[in-house]
């Protein structure tokens, strides 16, 4: 990679002192951060799905009662409706703990690494890869939207 250190634009260009190993390491850190963003999205999906399922139980309880299955309805109502998904926690508490703990720490550490090592620049590795892989002058291969 050392021979092709050009980037698609100045915003994503590496500082002169930044070596290939550091660019690659920051790229991997960024990739890991992107995975954690996806994890956060999945947690919010789970939060919404569990909440929706809990609200759907109200209809199930009503229908069970209407069909004469009071004992089953009682069990669903008292053992499932409003139940914690983890000890002492509904899903909103899980996403809040994740956001305020692991997610916040990950974001701060990734940002601090970029600030210290690359002047805060993001996606240097990807920008250099784009520059190497695109076909210059070919429509759809522009370096930036302005090109």
Backbone bond lengths (Angstrom), bond angles and torsions (degrees), N, CA, C in turn:
res aa  C-N    CA-C-N  psi(-1)  N-CA   C-N-CA  omega(-1)  CA-C   N-CA-C  phi
1 X - - - 1.446 - - 1.528 110.84 -
2 X 1.297 118.93 -23.93 1.461 122.44 -175.40 1.523 112.60 -53.51
3 X 1.318 117.94 -35.36 1.463 121.26 -176.46 1.519 112.82 -71.34
4 X 1.309 118.03 -25.47 1.467 121.15 -178.30 1.515 109.61 -119.02
5 X 1.302 117.00 81.36 1.449 122.58 -177.05 1.518 111.84 -99.48
6 X 1.319 118.06 14.78 1.454 119.95 -179.80 1.515 110.01 -84.09
7 X 1.322 113.96 154.92 1.454 121.54 -177.84 1.524 109.18 -124.11
8 X 1.313 115.68 172.67 1.463 120.45 -178.77 1.525 112.95 -73.94
9 X 1.328 117.55 -23.73 1.460 121.05 179.16 1.526 109.74 -161.35
10 X 1.320 116.13 170.88 1.467 121.39 -177.43 1.525 112.05 -65.88
11 X 1.318 117.01 -36.73 1.466 121.64 -179.17 1.521 112.34 -57.89
12 X 1.332 117.07 -31.60 1.463 121.95 -177.17 1.532 112.65 -108.58
13 X 1.329 117.08 13.37 1.466 120.66 179.37 1.518 109.75 -81.38
14 X 1.307 115.22 143.46 1.457 118.88 179.69 1.531 110.69 -75.11
15 X 1.322 116.52 142.99 1.468 118.81 171.35 1.531 108.99 -60.39
16 X 1.321 117.50 151.24 1.470 121.56 -176.16 1.521 113.43 -55.03
17 X 1.310 117.91 -33.67 1.462 121.35 -175.95 1.533 113.82 -81.98
18 X 1.316 117.83 -3.71 1.468 120.83 -173.78 1.528 111.01 -86.31
19 X 1.332 116.10 121.09 1.461 121.52 -177.76 1.530 111.40 -88.56
20 X 1.329 115.46 167.43 1.465 121.88 -177.82 1.525 112.29 -59.56
21 X 1.315 117.17 -42.32 1.467 120.03 -177.88 1.533 110.96 -61.64
22 X 1.318 116.77 -39.76 1.466 120.63 179.78 1.521 110.54 -70.25
23 X 1.319 117.40 -40.74 1.470 120.77 176.70 1.527 109.75 -59.52
24 X 1.323 116.20 -44.99 1.465 119.42 179.40 1.524 111.42 -65.04
25 X 1.320 117.12 -41.79 1.470 121.06 178.99 1.527 111.26 -62.40
26 X 1.329 116.75 -43.53 1.464 120.09 177.75 1.528 110.70 -65.59
27 X 1.329 116.78 -34.13 1.457 120.53 175.37 1.529 111.64 -62.58
28 X 1.319 116.41 -41.98 1.470 120.41 178.47 1.533 111.13 -68.05
29 X 1.324 116.46 -38.51 1.466 120.36 177.09 1.521 110.13 -62.90
30 X 1.322 116.69 -42.09 1.458 121.73 177.00 1.530 111.03 -63.17
31 X 1.320 116.23 -42.81 1.468 120.61 178.21 1.523 110.78 -60.75
32 X 1.322 116.62 -42.68 1.468 120.54 177.34 1.527 110.44 -62.83
33 X 1.337 116.96 -41.03 1.473 120.84 178.70 1.524 110.31 -62.42
34 X 1.320 116.84 -41.29 1.463 120.46 178.14 1.533 110.83 -61.79
35 X 1.315 117.28 -37.23 1.465 121.01 176.28 1.516 110.69 -64.03
36 X 1.326 116.93 -40.61 1.470 120.52 179.00 1.521 110.54 -67.55
37 X 1.327 118.24 -33.59 1.473 119.96 173.58 1.525 109.78 -60.49
38 X 1.316 116.58 -41.74 1.475 120.47 178.65 1.520 110.57 -65.45
39 X 1.327 117.40 -41.08 1.465 120.95 177.19 1.526 109.69 -58.23
40 X 1.315 116.25 -44.35 1.475 120.85 179.36 1.528 110.03 -59.54
41 X 1.318 116.67 -43.08 1.462 120.19 177.68 1.517 111.82 -61.63
42 X 1.324 116.18 -40.87 1.468 119.60 178.26 1.532 111.00 -65.26
43 X 1.318 116.65 -38.12 1.473 119.11 176.98 1.528 110.95 -62.53
44 X 1.326 116.44 -42.35 1.463 119.36 177.99 1.527 111.08 -66.82
45 X 1.320 117.04 -35.26 1.473 119.51 174.53 1.519 110.19 -62.89
46 X 1.319 116.94 -45.64 1.464 120.91 177.91 1.524 110.30 -60.41
47 X 1.313 116.44 -42.08 1.469 121.77 178.46 1.532 110.59 -57.00
48 X 1.322 116.38 -47.39 1.461 119.99 -179.19 1.523 112.21 -70.97
49 X 1.328 116.95 -38.10 1.467 120.10 179.79 1.523 111.54 -66.99
50 X 1.321 117.18 -44.01 1.471 120.11 178.79 1.523 109.97 -64.46
51 X 1.334 116.51 -42.54 1.470 119.22 178.13 1.515 111.84 -61.61
52 X 1.326 116.86 -42.15 1.467 120.34 177.74 1.517 112.16 -64.58
53 X 1.319 115.94 -40.80 1.466 119.69 178.47 1.522 110.66 -63.91
54 X 1.329 116.88 -40.43 1.461 120.36 179.41 1.530 110.58 -62.50
55 X 1.323 116.70 -41.50 1.467 119.39 178.04 1.526 111.62 -68.53
56 X 1.309 118.00 -32.50 1.466 122.06 177.89 1.524 111.17 -66.13
57 X 1.326 115.35 -28.83 1.473 119.14 178.18 1.528 111.75 -59.41
58 X 1.318 117.87 -30.95 1.470 120.59 177.59 1.531 110.38 -57.09
59 X 1.314 116.16 -45.61 1.470 120.62 178.85 1.524 110.48 -65.91
60 X 1.329 116.61 -41.66 1.471 120.06 178.86 1.526 110.85 -60.50
61 X 1.324 116.81 -43.16 1.473 120.56 179.04 1.525 109.72 -62.25
62 X 1.314 117.15 -45.99 1.463 121.11 -179.95 1.533 110.58 -60.04
63 X 1.318 116.57 -46.78 1.466 120.45 -178.67 1.536 111.63 -65.99
64 X 1.311 116.70 -38.56 1.471 119.68 176.95 1.526 110.63 -61.99
65 X 1.318 116.42 -42.25 1.468 120.15 178.56 1.529 110.70 -64.30
66 X 1.339 116.49 -45.06 1.468 120.54 179.20 1.528 111.69 -61.17
67 X 1.323 116.24 -30.21 1.467 120.53 -179.79 1.522 111.77 -87.02
68 X 1.339 116.89 1.87 1.461 120.65 176.19 1.516 114.59 86.62
69 X 1.304 118.43 19.31 1.464 121.70 -178.86 1.526 110.49 -108.17
70 X 1.313 115.24 59.65 1.466 120.60 -175.33 1.525 113.54 -60.48
71 X 1.313 117.96 -37.41 1.463 120.55 -178.21 1.536 110.75 -64.75
72 X 1.320 116.48 -43.93 1.470 120.28 177.90 1.530 109.57 -67.01
73 X 1.323 117.12 -42.21 1.459 121.45 179.11 1.530 110.67 -59.69
74 X 1.313 116.08 -43.14 1.467 120.28 178.97 1.526 110.94 -61.23
75 X 1.320 116.31 -43.31 1.465 119.33 -179.28 1.529 110.66 -63.69
76 X 1.335 117.37 -46.82 1.466 120.65 178.16 1.531 109.67 -58.70
77 X 1.319 116.06 -46.86 1.466 120.68 -176.18 1.527 112.57 -64.19
78 X 1.326 116.39 -41.78 1.464 119.02 -173.97 1.528 113.79 -90.61
79 X 1.336 117.68 -24.50 1.462 119.06 -177.21 1.529 113.76 -102.98
80 X 1.339 117.58 -22.94 1.467 119.60 -178.07 1.520 114.06 -112.09
81 X 1.315 118.60 -46.53 1.468 120.81 -177.08 1.534 108.85 -58.93
82 X 1.326 115.30 122.79 1.463 120.76 177.04 1.514 114.80 76.73
83 X 1.326 117.67 9.03 1.465 120.95 -177.53 1.533 110.74 -69.56
84 X 1.315 116.32 145.24 1.461 121.84 172.23 1.524 109.27 -66.69
85 X 1.330 116.89 141.38 1.466 119.60 176.35 1.530 111.27 -86.62
86 X 1.298 116.83 -26.48 1.465 124.63 170.44 1.520 106.54 -132.13
87 X 1.323 118.99 158.23 1.466 120.02 -177.63 1.538 112.77 -48.52
88 X 1.333 115.71 117.50 1.456 121.93 177.25 1.518 115.87 73.59
89 X 1.334 117.99 6.65 1.460 119.21 -173.91 1.519 113.47 -131.55
90 X 1.330 113.96 132.95 1.449 121.62 161.77 1.529 106.11 -88.54
91 X 1.306 116.39 172.20 1.458 118.99 -175.43 1.532 113.10 -65.67
92 X 1.338 118.12 -30.32 1.470 118.20 178.76 1.517 110.56 -62.31
93 X 1.328 116.85 -32.99 1.457 120.46 179.07 1.535 111.10 -71.95
94 X 1.315 115.95 -34.02 1.464 120.41 178.12 1.528 110.32 -66.65
95 X 1.342 116.80 -47.20 1.465 118.21 -179.04 1.524 111.10 -67.27
96 X 1.318 117.64 -34.23 1.462 119.27 177.19 1.526 111.40 -65.57
97 X 1.329 117.01 -43.65 1.465 120.06 177.98 1.527 111.10 -62.62
98 X 1.321 116.57 -42.75 1.459 120.99 178.73 1.525 109.91 -62.62
99 X 1.349 117.19 -48.80 1.461 121.47 -179.11 1.527 112.07 -59.41
100 X 1.332 116.57 -45.89 1.461 121.08 -174.74 1.524 113.22 -79.61
101 X 1.320 117.03 -20.20 1.458 121.05 -177.68 1.514 112.84 -103.60
102 X 1.316 115.24 -95.81 1.467 121.75 -173.64 1.521 112.82 -58.05
103 X 1.334 116.67 -47.37 1.469 120.76 -176.90 1.526 111.29 -63.00
104 X 1.322 116.98 -46.84 1.463 121.08 -179.84 1.534 110.74 -62.97
105 X 1.336 117.15 -42.71 1.466 120.65 179.30 1.526 110.38 -63.73
106 X 1.328 116.62 -44.00 1.465 120.91 -179.39 1.525 110.11 -60.49
107 X 1.338 116.85 -47.17 1.468 120.42 -179.74 1.527 111.18 -60.87
108 X 1.321 116.57 -43.66 1.455 120.60 -176.76 1.527 110.87 -66.39
109 X 1.325 117.00 -42.87 1.461 121.20 -178.60 1.530 110.80 -67.90
110 X 1.324 117.27 -41.42 1.465 120.51 178.18 1.522 110.57 -64.02
111 X 1.331 117.48 -43.73 1.463 122.05 178.12 1.532 111.07 -63.37
112 X 1.328 117.02 -44.13 1.464 121.16 -179.89 1.528 111.14 -62.59
113 X 1.331 116.82 -39.27 1.466 120.47 178.33 1.526 110.21 -63.43
114 X 1.329 117.51 -44.15 1.473 121.02 177.93 1.518 111.28 -62.81
115 X 1.333 116.45 -42.75 1.467 120.64 179.84 1.525 110.68 -61.77
116 X 1.321 115.98 -48.01 1.462 120.56 -176.39 1.528 112.31 -68.79
117 X 1.313 116.49 -41.73 1.462 119.90 -170.41 1.533 114.10 -96.98
118 X 1.330 117.84 -27.10 1.473 119.90 -172.65 1.518 113.36 -133.32
119 X 1.310 117.26 20.55 1.456 119.91 179.30 1.521 112.84 62.34
120 X 1.328 116.55 26.35 1.463 121.49 178.81 1.516 114.77 84.01
121 X 1.308 117.54 -3.88 1.471 120.37 -177.10 1.529 110.63 -67.59
122 X 1.318 114.17 140.33 1.456 121.64 -179.27 1.520 110.80 -106.72
123 X 1.310 115.96 154.59 1.464 124.53 170.55 1.528 114.51 53.66
124 X 1.312 117.01 36.89 1.469 120.54 177.04 1.527 109.94 -61.57
125 X 1.315 116.39 -46.58 1.468 121.28 -178.58 1.531 110.76 -57.09
126 X 1.337 115.75 -48.21 1.459 120.38 -178.76 1.526 111.96 -66.39
127 X 1.339 116.95 -38.87 1.464 120.71 -179.81 1.525 110.92 -64.59
128 X 1.323 116.70 -38.53 1.460 119.65 177.04 1.526 110.75 -69.95
129 X 1.320 116.48 -37.71 1.462 120.46 176.99 1.523 110.27 -62.94
130 X 1.328 116.41 -43.68 1.462 120.13 178.54 1.524 110.34 -58.55
131 X 1.326 116.03 -44.76 1.460 120.14 -178.77 1.529 111.15 -62.20
132 X 1.331 116.82 -38.11 1.468 120.55 178.82 1.531 112.27 -70.80
133 X 1.313 118.20 -34.32 1.461 121.95 -170.89 1.524 114.80 -93.56
134 X 1.320 117.71 -20.30 1.462 118.79 -177.06 1.525 111.05 -76.95
135 X 1.312 116.38 155.55 1.459 122.24 176.54 1.524 107.53 -98.09
136 X 1.315 115.50 106.48 1.465 120.88 -177.44 1.529 110.55 -58.46
137 X 1.339 115.68 134.20 1.457 121.68 178.06 1.524 114.35 84.86
138 X 1.311 119.03 -6.99 1.460 122.55 -178.81 1.531 109.39 -92.22
139 X 1.352 117.48 129.75 1.467 119.68 177.02 1.536 110.34 -55.43
140 X 1.318 114.65 138.52 1.454 120.10 -178.00 1.523 113.01 88.47
141 X 1.312 116.88 -2.12 1.461 121.43 -179.96 1.530 111.04 -119.63
142 X 1.316 118.20 21.21 1.449 121.70 -179.39 1.537 109.93 -61.25
143 X 1.329 115.81 148.09 1.463 121.61 179.12 1.524 111.29 -69.97
144 X 1.339 116.18 -38.58 1.454 121.63 -177.63 1.551 108.55 -141.75
145 X 1.316 117.52 166.12 1.468 119.78 177.05 1.532 113.06 -60.91
146 X 1.337 117.12 -27.02 1.457 120.66 -178.32 1.530 112.86 -78.84
147 X 1.319 117.87 -17.08 1.473 120.39 -176.66 1.490 112.21 -71.63
